Amino acid sequence: MPLAGLNIAVTRPREQADKLAQEIAKLGGNCIRFPLLEISPLADEQVLRQFVARLHEFQLFIFISPNAVRYGMEAIRRAGGLPATAQIAAVGLSSAQALHDEGVANVIAPQQRFDSEALLELAEMQNVHGMHVAIFRGDKGRELLGDTLRSRGAIVEYATCYHRGKPQHNVSDLLAAKPDALSVSSSEALNNLWEMAGTTERVRLAAIPLFAPHQRIADAARELGWQNIVTVAAGDKGVVTGLIAWAQASAQSRPD
C-alpha cells in the first residue's frame, strides 16, 4: 500500500474527482476532496442552441475538456448530431476518451503533451486555411488555440457550453485535514486556492508538496512561492504514478 497513511488533497471539480479518489484509496491513501472549480450548466442556453443549429457550417470541431464534451455533445445531440464529414479534435486524452464514449470514432488528439500547443503542432492543424472551426469550451479559457488557427487562415468560433465558477471554501478546513500532498489540475484552480487563502495560510500551503500535470501549472506555483513541486503526466494515471514515486522516495529518505 504505497500511499498508506498519507492524506492526499484532490482539488478537481466534484464530478471529476471520484475515480482519482478511488485509486488513492486502493493504494492506502486518504483522499481529501477540496474542489477548486465548480462546473455547472449555462444559466441561459439560448446562444448555445443558436450555435448548434448551424453545425452544418463547420468542418472542424474541437473540444477543450471532458466537460466541453459532456455539455457540448448534449447540445449537439439535441440539434441532430455532428455532421458526418466533420473532423473532430480534442486537446487531451481524457477529452478524446469522453468523445469515444459518446460514439465518436475518429478523434484527432496529441499523444505526448496534452495542451493547446501540442494539438496545434499536429499535421491536421496546419492546413486549415478557409476551414470553419468550432471550439467548445467553458465560459473562460485561453485564446491561444483560436488565435493560432485564425493566423493560419481558419474561421474560428467559440461555443460556450458550461460555466466555470470559484467555490467558496475555507482554506483552514483544508489545512486542518493535514494534507501530505496536494494535486492541482489547472492554473485557474491554483489561482482560486491562492485567492481563498490568507497570508499565514499561503505560507502553510506553499510548504505542501504540489502535484501538477502541466509545466505551466508548475511554473505558476513556483512564482507563488511553492517549495516542492512535482510535475506529473496528465490524467488519473499520471497523478497516481507521481504520488507513488514521491511516496517511495520520501520513505527511503527518512532516517530509520
C-alpha positions in Angstrom: 0.0 0.0 0.0 2.4 2.7 -1.2 0.2 5.6 -0.1 -0.7 4.1 3.3 -1.2 6.8 6.0 -0.9 9.7 3.5 -3.5 12.4 3.2 -3.8 13.5 -0.5 -5.8 16.6 -1.3 -7.7 16.3 -4.7 -8.9 19.7 -6.0 -10.7 18.6 -9.2 -14.3 19.6 -9.7 -16.6 17.5 -7.7 -17.9 15.5 -10.6 -14.4 14.5 -11.8 -12.8 13.5 -8.6 -14.4 10.1 -8.0 -12.0 7.9 -10.0 -8.9 9.5 -8.6 -10.2 9.4 -5.1 -10.9 5.6 -5.5 -7.4 5.0 -6.9 -5.8 6.8 -3.9 -8.0 4.8 -1.5 -7.0 1.5 -3.2 -3.3 2.4 -2.6 -4.0 3.1 1.1 -4.2 6.8 1.0 -6.9 9.1 2.4 -8.4 11.5 -0.2 -9.3 15.0 1.0 -11.8 16.4 -1.5 -11.4 20.2 -1.9 -12.8 21.2 -5.3 -11.3 24.5 -6.6 -13.6 24.7 -9.6 -17.4 24.4 -9.9 -18.7 23.2 -13.2 -22.4 23.9 -14.0 -24.7 24.2 -17.0 -25.3 27.5 -18.5 -28.0 29.6 -16.9 -29.2 30.6 -20.4 -28.6 28.2 -23.3 -30.2 30.3 -26.0 -26.8 31.3 -27.6 -25.6 27.7 -27.5 -28.8 26.5 -29.1 -28.5 29.0 -31.8 -24.9 27.9 -32.3 -25.6 24.2 -32.7 -28.4 24.9 -35.1 -25.5 25.9 -37.5 -23.4 22.7 -37.1 -23.5 22.1 -40.9 -21.4 25.3 -41.4 -18.3 23.8 -39.7 -15.7 21.4 -40.9 -13.7 21.0 -37.7 -15.0 20.7 -34.1 -12.5 21.0 -31.2 -13.4 20.1 -27.6 -11.2 21.7 -24.9 -12.1 19.4 -22.0 -14.2 16.4 -20.8 -16.7 19.0 -19.6 -16.8 20.5 -23.1 -17.6 17.1 -24.4 -20.3 16.4 -21.8 -22.2 19.7 -22.2 -21.3 20.3 -25.9 -22.3 16.9 -27.1 -25.6 17.1 -25.1 -26.5 20.2 -27.1 -25.2 18.7 -30.3 -27.3 15.6 -29.9 -30.4 17.8 -29.4 -29.6 19.5 -32.6 -29.3 16.3 -34.6 -25.7 15.2 -34.0 -22.3 16.0 -35.5 -22.0 16.3 -39.3 -20.8 13.0 -40.8 -18.0 14.6 -42.7 -16.6 16.8 -39.9 -13.2 16.4 -38.3 -13.3 16.1 -34.5 -10.4 17.0 -32.3 -9.6 17.1 -28.5 -6.9 18.8 -26.6 -6.2 15.8 -24.3 -6.7 12.1 -23.9 -9.4 12.4 -21.3 -11.4 14.5 -23.7 -10.7 12.1 -26.5 -11.9 9.2 -24.4 -15.0 11.2 -23.5 -15.7 11.6 -27.2 -15.2 7.9 -27.8 -17.7 7.2 -25.0 -20.1 9.4 -26.9 -19.7 7.2 -30.0 -17.2 9.4 -31.9 -14.8 7.0 -33.5 -12.0 9.1 -35.1 -10.6 11.8 -32.8 -7.6 13.9 -33.5 -5.6 14.4 -30.3 -2.0 14.8 -29.2 -0.4 11.7 -27.8 2.5 13.1 -25.7 1.7 16.5 -24.2 -1.9 17.4 -23.6 -2.4 21.1 -24.2 -3.4 23.6 -27.0 0.2 23.9 -28.1 0.5 20.1 -28.6 -2.7 20.0 -30.6 -1.6 22.9 -32.8 1.6 21.0 -33.6 -0.3 18.1 -35.2 -0.3 17.8 -39.0 -4.1 18.0 -39.1 -4.0 21.6 -37.6 -1.6 23.0 -40.2 -3.6 23.4 -43.5 -6.7 25.0 -42.1 -7.0 28.0 -44.4 -10.7 28.7 -45.1 -11.8 26.0 -42.7 -14.7 26.9 -40.4 -13.8 25.7 -36.9 -16.0 25.4 -33.8 -14.3 25.3 -30.4 -16.4 24.0 -27.5 -15.3 25.2 -24.1 -16.4 26.8 -20.8 -17.0 30.5 -20.3 -13.4 31.2 -19.5 -10.2 30.0 -21.2 -7.1 30.6 -23.1 -7.3 32.2 -26.5 -4.1 30.6 -28.0 -5.9 27.8 -29.9 -8.4 30.1 -31.6 -5.8 32.9 -32.3 -3.3 30.5 -33.8 -5.9 28.8 -36.1 -7.1 32.3 -37.2 -3.5 33.2 -38.0 -3.4 30.1 -40.3 -6.5 31.3 -42.1 -9.2 29.4 -40.3 -12.6 31.0 -39.4 -13.0 30.3 -35.7 -16.0 30.5 -33.5 -16.2 29.6 -29.8 -19.2 27.7 -28.4 -19.5 28.3 -24.6 -21.3 25.3 -23.3 -20.8 25.3 -19.5 -20.0 27.6 -16.6 -16.8 27.6 -14.5 -17.1 29.1 -11.1 -14.9 29.5 -8.0 -16.2 27.7 -4.9 -16.4 29.4 -1.5 -14.3 27.3 0.8 -12.3 27.9 4.0 -8.7 27.1 3.4 -8.4 26.5 7.1 -10.6 23.4 6.6 -8.1 22.0 4.1 -5.1 22.7 6.3 -6.9 21.2 9.3 -7.1 17.9 7.4 -3.2 17.9 7.4 -2.7 17.1 3.7 0.7 15.5 2.9 0.3 16.3 -0.8 -1.9 18.5 -3.0 -3.0 17.7 -6.6 -4.0 20.7 -8.7 -5.3 20.2 -12.3 -5.3 23.7 -13.7 -3.7 27.1 -13.3 -7.2 28.5 -12.7 -7.7 26.1 -9.8 -4.4 27.1 -8.3 -5.2 30.8 -8.5 -8.6 30.1 -6.9 -6.8 28.4 -4.0 -4.4 31.2 -3.6 -7.1 33.8 -3.6 -9.0 31.9 -0.9 -6.0 31.9 1.4 -4.8 34.5 3.9 -1.1 35.4 4.3 -0.4 32.8 7.0 -2.4 30.1 5.2 -0.4 30.8 2.0 2.8 30.1 3.8 1.5 26.8 5.0 0.1 25.8 1.6 3.4 26.6 -0.1 5.1 24.1 2.1 2.8 21.2 0.9 4.2 19.1 -2.0 2.2 20.1 -5.0 1.5 17.7 -8.0 0.9 19.5 -11.3 0.0 17.7 -14.6 1.5 20.5 -16.7 4.6 22.6 -16.7 2.5 25.8 -17.0 0.9 24.9 -13.6 4.2 24.1 -12.1 5.7 27.4 -13.2 2.7 29.3 -11.8 3.0 27.5 -8.4 6.7 28.3 -8.3 6.0 32.0 -8.9 3.6 31.9 -6.0 6.3 30.5 -3.7 5.7 26.8 -3.7 8.8 25.0 -2.5 8.2 21.4 -3.6 6.6 20.9 -7.0 6.2 17.5 -8.8 5.3 17.6 -12.4 3.4 14.5 -13.4 1.8 13.1 -16.6 -1.8 14.1 -17.4 -4.8 12.2 -16.1 -5.5 10.0 -13.1 -2.7 7.6 -14.1 -0.2 10.4 -14.2 -1.2 11.7 -10.8 -1.2 8.3 -9.1 2.1 7.3 -10.7 3.7 10.5 -9.5 2.3 10.1 -6.0 3.6 6.6 -5.7 7.1 7.6 -6.8 7.1 10.5 -4.4 5.9 8.4 -1.5 8.5 5.8 -2.1 11.3 8.3 -2.4 10.2 10.1 0.7 10.1 6.8 2.6 13.6 6.0 1.5 15.0 9.4 2.5 13.6 9.2 6.1 16.1 8.1 8.7 15.5 4.6 10.2 
